[in-house]
Amino acid sequence: MIEPWLAELTGRDDAPRQLRTRSGSRLYFFADLLVKVHRPATDAAELGQRLAYCRGPLLTPLDPIPRLLLVDGPDRPPGLVTRWPIVEVLSPEATPPWTESARLLARVHETRITTPVPGHGWPARLARAVALAPAELADLGRSLLHQVYRRNEPQRLLHGDWHLGQLGRTAAGWCLLDPEDLGRGDPAWDLARPAGFWAADLLPDADWQEFLDGYRAAGGIAIPAAGDPWPVLDLPARCAVYVAAMHPDAHPSDTAQALAEACRRMAQLSL
């Protein structure tokens, strides 16, 4: 049975497929429509600022302004709701389009910031990971967080939570999904996950090189056009590995173990 608020919003009477994300968002999938109830404590003004940049390489929402709806009844705070077109997502068995992903990110990074937009989501994500850390890795997380807060970052637009699950395909081609952490800061953060997984021996050299070459060929500004990118990527990559390691249930057991081992090595090197 479809929830009354959802029926009123969509004009549908068929029950959608539902999914709750790790961050607390709720997704309702219809045949041609996705309704998203954003995670609790999402700031309405900041989300609206982020949605204003959802064009070009980023999937455009059907609602340019998020709606406040009583999704949990009249006695609970309203939720922020947006509607999106249904897109094809990358299958786990498919060969990742590393070059196209890199091109999309390079296009985001070259976008001029012309209206207010919040900072990107990595510092908050890292802080949440530190709160989940076992005692042996808590100091490492606090050290990484301290280094992040001390950074003087360039103020460019970035996706803020890029990984392969954030790719969608429309009739026009691949695009980037989920702008909930989109914001201003250092675009190197969008390269953090593939960089970190490559450094942890979880991404093949050929895939990493294809991604890196594709980004440079597209004029990406996060790293030097030639030479060693690691001075720029080192801290974001280490943070990405740490965050991933604090969510072992999100990975196959061998991947989770490799991430934990990488964190232990980082902790030893920081002594």
N, C-alpha and C positions, 0 to 999 in steps of 0.2 A: 504494500500500500504506500502510495506517495504521501510525503508529509505536506500538510496544508500550505505552508509558506512556499514550498517548492512548486506545488501545483499552481499557485497564484502567480508566481514569478515567471514560470515557463509556459503556462497554458497547457501543460501535459497532464495526462492521467495515468501514464504508464510508469511503473516504479523503476528508477534508474539503478545501475550498478554503483555501489558505494565503495569508497576507499578512504581510510584515514592515514595520513602521512606521519612519519616519525616526529615531525615538528608540531603536530596537532591540527593541521589543516584537514578539512573534509572535502572530498571530491565526489561529485555526483555525475555519472556518465550517462547521457542519453545518446541516441543514434547519431545526432548531428550537433550536439551541444554539451559542453562541460560547465557545470556550476561549481564554483569553489567558495567554500566558507574559509576565510583565511584564519591562520593560527591565532589563538587568543593573545591579547595584548598588542596586536598589530595596530599601529598608529594610522588612523584614517587619512590624515593630511599627508603623511609621508608616503603611504601607499598610492594616493592620488598623484603625488609628484613623480613617483616611479612609473606609474602607468602612462604618464605623458610622454615617456621616451620609448614606449612599446610600438615601434614602427621599424620598417626596413628589415634588419636582421632579426629583430625580436617580434614574436607573434603579437598581433594587435588584438586587444580584448574587444568584446562586443559592447562592454560598458566602459566608457572613458573615465567615469567616476564611480568608485565603489559604493555599493548600497549598504545601508545599515538596516538589517532585518531581524525580527524576533525569531531566530532559527531554533531556539530552545524554549520557547514559550514566553508568556508575558511576565513571568517572575524572574527571568534571567536576563543578563545584559544582552543587547543585540550583537549580532555578528556582522563582520564585514564580508560582503558577498560580491563576487564578480562572475561574469559569464564569458566563455571563450569558445571559439570554434573547435570542433574535434579535429585532431591531426593524427597522423600515423607516427608512432614512436619507434625508436630503434629497438629491434629485437635483440635479445642477448646472444642469439646465434649468428647475427649478421656481422659482416666485416665493418668495423667502425669507419665512418667517413672522416678520417683525421684531417685531411687537407681542407675539406669543406668546413669542418668545425673551426679550424684555425682562421679561415677566411671570414667566417661570421664574427668571430671574436675581434679580429682586426678591424672590422667595420664598426663594431660597437665602440671600440677604443678610439676611433677617429671622430666619433660624434661630438660635436660641440655642445657644451653645457650652456644652455641659454635661459633656462628657468631653474628655480631652486630644486635641488635633489639631495636626499640625505647621504651620509657616508655609507659605504658598502658594508656587507654583512659579516665579513670575516672576523673582526675583533669580537663581536658578540658570539659568533659560533665557537671560536676558540675558548672564550670564557665559559660557555656551557660545557665544553669538553673537559676543561679543567675541573669543573664541579663533579664530573663523573669519574675522574681518574682514580685508580688505586693508589695507595700510599707511595709505592715505589716510583710512580711516575708523576706525582703531584708537583714536585719541585721543578721538574722539567717543564711542565705546562705553565707554571707560574713564571718561569724564566722566559719562555717564548712569548707569553702575554706581555711581560714587561718590555721586551724588545719591540714588540708590535706597537705598543703605546708610545714608545720613544721615537718611532720612525717619523720622518718628515716626508710625507707622501706627496707625489704629484697629484693634482686634482683633475683627473680624467674620468670619463664614464667607463664603468665596467659592469659585467653581469653580476658578479658577487657570489655566485654559487654554481660555477660551471662544472659539469661532468657530463658523461655521455647520456645520462638519463634526462638531460635538459635539452635534448635534440628532438625536434618534431619535423614532419615533412608534410607540406601542403602541395597543392597542384603546382605551385610556383617553385617548389624545391625545399631545401632544408631551412629551418629557422631555429631560433633559441626560445626556450620556454621558461616560464616561472620567473617573473621579475621581482620577487619578494625581497631579495637582497641586493638588487641593482642599486648602484649609487656611485659616488665620486670617490676617487682614491687612486692607488697605484694599480694599473691594469695587469701588472705581473701576477696578481692574485688569481686571475682567470686562467693562468697557466700552471697554477700551483699543484693541482691534483695530478695531471699527467707527469709533471716534473717529479713530484714526490714519489709517485708509484714507480716511475722509471728508476729513480735513485734507490728504491727499496727492492729492485729486481722483480717488480710485479708488472712491468710494462716492457715488452720487447724493444730492443734498440731500434729496429726498423720502424715500429709504430711511433716511437718518440721522435725519431729523425724526420719522419713524414710530417708529423704535427709541427715540428719546429721549422722545417723548410717551408711548409704551407703558410705559416704565420709570417715568416720573413718575406716570402714572395708576395704576400698581400699587403706589404708595407706596415706590418704591425709595429707599434711604437713601444711595446712593453719591454723589449729586449734590444740590444744592439743589432744592427743590420748584419754584422759579421762578428766572428770571434766567439769566445766563451760566454754563454748567457748566464752561467751559474752565479756570478756575483750578484745579479739582480734577482735570481730565482731561489737562492738558498733558503732564506728565512720563510718565504711563503710555502716552499716545498716541504720544509720541516714541519710547519704548522699543519699542512694538509695531511701529512702522514699521521701526526699526533691526533688530529680530529677523527680521522678514519679509524684509528686504533681504539678510540674510546667508544666505538659503536661496533663491537665484534659481531653482533647478530645480523648486521647488514651485509656481511661478507661470507663467502665460503670459509670453512674452518682453516684451510691452509693459508688463505690470504690473511685472515684475522691473525693467525700465528706469526706470519711474516711481518705484519704491521707492528705487532707488539714487540717483536725482536728488534725491529728498526728503532723503536722508541727506547728500548733498553740500551742500544748502542749510542743513541744520542745522549741519553742520560749519563752514560759513562764518560763520553767525550766532554761533557759540560762540567765534570768534576774538577 
